[in-house]
């Protein structure tokens, strides 16, 4: 999953693809590099970020989605706003990526009344406060329990289980140690029959480990993606598609040769 942030303030590439033209060009470049799907976001949810209005998020996202109607890969829209979810589905989005895990009744209604896939993410708190001393007794079991509950709620609302994905939410209300525990325990997190998405690309946990700035974390991001793939992730949400694709091809070759 290639990331396209149509924002002025995303943590790693805010402002780089803020115009429709640059965002569309970037999405097409990621597809050329091997992205199997594209995730368009119009609101930064980095730690400390302020919420944007639905009008502004709509202005950022929908023209990019519409301009990519001719591409041969699915397009996901990363939003927590039901109104934009509804509009994105109408405009051709194949997936909704919701950091609130459909906890809004209106969001559930939008997804249940459509045929799109949806990713349910775990987080603690809001982007404004989620990194203020997060605590868990056991991060893996608590995240797994939350995601199982959200999957059950979505299914009860009429969303078919095969349309659901889950995301443990690396960096969303977690310390470095929590993130590492979740990465090691990925195989225990996804409910049965539900695909697992992992988004570790360029995140602060990699900066804490390597000491490198956001735009210099490609090697750490690729390493984290490979570890996630080895521990059960089905989809990797990344900024550096070509590098990640190459690394995955080597991993797949090794697996095929050992079979």
C-alpha positions as CSV (number, residue, x, y, z in Angstrom):
1,X,0.0,0.0,0.0
2,X,1.6,3.2,-1.2
3,X,1.0,6.3,0.9
4,X,-0.2,9.6,-0.6
5,X,-0.6,12.4,2.0
6,X,-2.4,15.4,0.6
7,X,-1.6,17.4,3.6
8,X,0.6,20.3,4.6
9,X,1.7,18.8,7.9
10,X,2.1,15.0,7.7
11,X,5.0,13.8,9.8
12,X,7.3,12.6,6.9
13,X,6.2,14.3,3.7
14,X,3.8,17.1,4.7
15,X,3.4,19.6,1.9
16,X,5.3,17.5,-0.7
17,X,2.2,16.4,-2.4
18,X,-0.3,19.0,-1.3
19,X,-1.6,20.0,-4.7
20,X,-3.8,17.7,-6.8
21,X,-1.3,17.6,-9.6
22,X,1.6,16.5,-7.3
23,X,-0.5,14.0,-5.4
24,X,-1.8,12.4,-8.5
25,X,1.7,12.2,-10.0
26,X,3.1,10.7,-6.8
27,X,0.3,8.1,-6.8
28,X,1.1,7.1,-10.4
29,X,4.8,6.9,-9.6
30,X,4.1,4.6,-6.6
31,X,2.0,2.3,-8.8
32,X,4.9,2.2,-11.3
33,X,7.2,1.2,-8.5
34,X,4.9,-1.7,-7.6
35,X,2.2,-0.5,-5.2
36,X,-0.8,-2.9,-5.2
37,X,-3.1,-0.3,-3.8
38,X,-2.9,3.4,-2.9
39,X,-4.0,5.1,0.4
40,X,-5.0,8.8,0.0
41,X,-5.2,10.9,3.2
42,X,-6.2,14.5,3.7
43,X,-5.8,14.9,7.4
44,X,-2.5,14.3,9.4
45,X,-3.0,12.2,12.4
46,X,0.6,12.4,13.6
47,X,1.0,12.9,17.4
48,X,0.0,16.5,18.3
49,X,-1.9,17.1,15.0
50,X,-5.1,19.2,15.1
51,X,-8.3,18.0,13.4
52,X,-9.2,19.5,10.1
53,X,-12.7,20.3,8.9
54,X,-14.6,17.9,6.7
55,X,-14.8,20.6,4.1
56,X,-11.0,21.0,4.0
57,X,-10.4,17.3,4.0
58,X,-12.9,16.9,1.1
59,X,-11.2,19.6,-0.9
60,X,-7.9,17.8,-0.5
61,X,-8.9,14.2,-1.1
62,X,-11.8,14.0,-3.6
63,X,-10.1,15.7,-6.6
64,X,-7.1,13.3,-6.2
65,X,-9.4,10.2,-6.0
66,X,-11.4,11.3,-9.0
67,X,-8.2,12.0,-11.0
68,X,-7.1,8.4,-10.3
69,X,-10.2,6.8,-11.6
70,X,-8.3,5.2,-14.5
71,X,-5.6,3.4,-12.5
72,X,-5.6,-0.4,-12.3
73,X,-5.1,-0.7,-8.5
74,X,-7.7,-0.2,-5.7
75,X,-7.8,3.2,-4.0
76,X,-8.2,3.5,-0.3
77,X,-9.2,6.8,1.5
78,X,-7.8,7.3,4.9
79,X,-10.4,9.2,6.9
80,X,-12.4,9.1,10.1
81,X,-15.2,11.3,8.9
82,X,-18.4,9.5,7.9
83,X,-19.4,12.3,5.5
84,X,-16.2,11.9,3.6
85,X,-16.4,8.2,3.7
86,X,-19.8,8.4,2.0
87,X,-18.4,10.7,-0.7
88,X,-15.3,8.7,-1.2
89,X,-17.3,5.5,-1.8
90,X,-19.5,7.4,-4.3
91,X,-16.4,8.6,-6.1
92,X,-15.0,5.1,-6.5
93,X,-12.9,4.3,-3.5
94,X,-12.4,0.6,-2.9
95,X,-11.5,0.9,0.7
96,X,-11.9,3.1,3.8
97,X,-8.9,3.2,6.2
98,X,-10.4,4.4,9.5
99,X,-8.2,5.1,12.5
100,X,-11.3,5.2,14.7
101,X,-12.2,1.6,13.7
102,X,-15.8,2.4,12.8
103,X,-16.7,3.4,16.3
104,X,-19.1,6.0,14.9
105,X,-22.5,4.6,14.2
106,X,-22.7,6.7,11.0
107,X,-19.3,5.3,9.8
108,X,-20.6,1.8,10.3
109,X,-23.8,2.6,8.4
110,X,-21.8,4.0,5.5
111,X,-19.5,1.0,5.2
112,X,-22.3,-1.6,5.8
113,X,-24.3,0.0,3.0
114,X,-21.5,-0.3,0.5
115,X,-19.3,-3.0,-1.0
116,X,-16.0,-1.4,0.1
117,X,-13.3,-2.9,2.3
118,X,-12.5,-1.2,5.6
119,X,-9.4,-1.2,7.8
120,X,-10.1,-1.0,11.5
121,X,-7.2,0.5,13.5
122,X,-6.3,0.5,17.2
123,X,-5.3,3.7,18.9
124,X,-5.5,5.1,22.4
125,X,-6.6,8.7,22.8
126,X,-6.6,11.3,20.0
127,X,-3.8,12.5,17.8
128,X,-3.5,15.5,20.1
129,X,-2.9,13.5,23.3
130,X,-2.2,9.8,22.4
131,X,1.5,9.9,23.0
132,X,1.2,11.4,26.5
133,X,2.3,8.5,28.7
134,X,0.4,5.6,27.1
135,X,0.2,2.5,29.3
136,X,-0.8,-1.2,28.8
137,X,-0.6,-4.2,31.0
138,X,0.0,-6.3,27.9
139,X,0.0,-4.4,24.6
140,X,-0.5,-7.5,22.3
141,X,-3.5,-9.0,24.2
142,X,-5.2,-5.6,24.7
143,X,-4.8,-4.5,21.1
144,X,-5.9,-8.0,19.9
145,X,-9.0,-7.8,22.1
146,X,-10.0,-4.4,20.9
147,X,-9.6,-5.4,17.2
148,X,-11.6,-8.6,17.8
149,X,-14.4,-6.5,19.4
150,X,-14.4,-4.1,16.5
151,X,-14.5,-6.9,13.9
152,X,-17.4,-8.4,15.7
153,X,-19.3,-5.1,15.9
154,X,-18.7,-4.5,12.2
155,X,-19.9,-8.0,11.3
156,X,-23.0,-7.5,13.5
157,X,-23.8,-4.3,11.6
158,X,-23.7,-6.1,8.3
159,X,-20.2,-5.7,7.1
160,X,-19.0,-9.1,5.6
161,X,-15.9,-10.4,7.4
162,X,-14.0,-10.8,4.1
163,X,-14.2,-7.0,3.7
164,X,-12.4,-6.3,6.9
165,X,-8.8,-5.6,7.7
166,X,-7.2,-4.7,11.0
167,X,-4.2,-2.5,11.9
168,X,-2.5,-2.6,15.4
169,X,-1.8,1.2,15.0
170,X,1.9,1.4,15.5
171,X,2.7,4.8,17.1
172,X,-1.0,5.6,17.9
173,X,-0.9,5.7,21.7
174,X,2.2,3.4,22.1
175,X,5.7,3.8,23.4
176,X,8.7,2.3,21.5
177,X,8.5,-0.8,23.7
178,X,4.8,-1.2,23.0
179,X,5.5,-1.0,19.3
180,X,8.2,-3.6,19.4
181,X,6.0,-5.9,21.4
182,X,3.3,-5.5,18.8
183,X,5.7,-6.2,16.0
184,X,6.9,-9.4,17.6
185,X,3.4,-10.4,18.4
186,X,1.7,-9.6,15.1
187,X,0.7,-13.2,14.5
188,X,-1.5,-13.1,17.6
189,X,-3.3,-9.9,16.7
190,X,-5.4,-10.5,13.7
191,X,-8.8,-12.1,14.3
192,X,-9.3,-15.4,12.4
193,X,-10.0,-14.8,8.7
194,X,-9.2,-11.1,8.8
195,X,-6.2,-9.6,6.9
196,X,-3.6,-7.7,8.9
197,X,-2.2,-4.3,7.8
198,X,1.0,-3.0,9.3
199,X,2.0,0.7,9.0
200,X,5.6,1.2,10.3
201,X,7.0,3.3,7.5
202,X,9.2,6.2,8.6
203,X,7.6,6.3,12.0
204,X,9.1,7.8,15.1
205,X,9.9,4.4,16.6
206,X,12.4,4.0,13.8
207,X,13.9,7.4,14.5
208,X,14.2,6.4,18.2
209,X,16.1,3.2,17.1
210,X,18.3,4.6,14.4
211,X,18.6,8.3,15.3
212,X,17.6,9.3,11.7
213,X,15.2,12.0,10.6
214,X,11.9,11.1,8.9
215,X,13.2,11.4,5.3
216,X,16.2,9.2,6.1
217,X,14.4,6.2,7.5
218,X,14.0,4.2,4.3
219,X,16.4,1.4,5.5
220,X,14.8,1.1,8.9
221,X,11.3,1.2,7.2
222,X,12.2,-1.7,4.9
223,X,13.6,-3.7,7.8
224,X,10.4,-3.2,9.8
225,X,8.3,-4.1,6.8
226,X,10.2,-7.3,6.3
227,X,9.8,-8.3,9.9
228,X,6.1,-7.5,9.7
229,X,5.7,-9.7,6.7
230,X,7.5,-12.5,8.4
231,X,5.2,-12.2,11.4
232,X,2.0,-12.3,9.5
233,X,1.2,-8.9,7.9
234,X,-0.7,-9.2,4.7
235,X,-0.5,-5.5,3.7
236,X,2.3,-3.1,4.3
237,X,1.5,0.6,4.3
238,X,4.7,2.3,3.1
239,X,6.1,5.5,1.6
240,X,9.1,3.8,-0.1
241,X,7.4,1.4,-2.4
242,X,10.2,0.4,-4.7
243,X,12.6,-0.4,-1.9
244,X,10.0,-2.4,0.0
245,X,9.0,-4.3,-3.1
246,X,12.6,-5.3,-3.8
247,X,13.1,-6.5,-0.3
248,X,9.8,-8.5,-0.3
249,X,10.8,-10.2,-3.6
250,X,14.0,-11.4,-2.0
251,X,12.1,-12.7,1.0
252,X,9.6,-14.5,-1.3
253,X,12.4,-16.0,-3.3
254,X,14.0,-17.4,-0.1
255,X,10.6,-18.8,1.0
256,X,9.9,-20.4,-2.4
257,X,13.4,-22.0,-2.4
258,X,12.9,-23.5,1.0
259,X,9.5,-25.0,0.2
